[in-house]
């Protein structure tokens, strides 16, 4: 079984759920079909591991390559 991106149709890396045997994205902590906790540690992409969250606690953005938040436009504190 494969998982395909609904936006672009690309095949996403996946694994089978040990409980329901449906495909689960490699980065998922739980199966989206049955809720089973996935036992394997999932690799994070290098870009995701290096991201810096916005320092404004009310914002959900990340600091972009230009040094400002992609959501609110603020620069990080410190």
Number of C-alpha atoms within 10 A of each C-alpha: 10 13 16 14 9 8 6 7 9 10 11 13 13 17 20 16 21 14 13 12 13 17 18 23 19 17 16 16 16 15 21 14 13 12 12 14 14 19 10 11 10 12 10 11 9 8 7 8 9 9 12 14 16 23 17 14 8 8 14 13 19 19 20 16 9 8 13 16 22 18 13 15 14 16 16 15 7 4
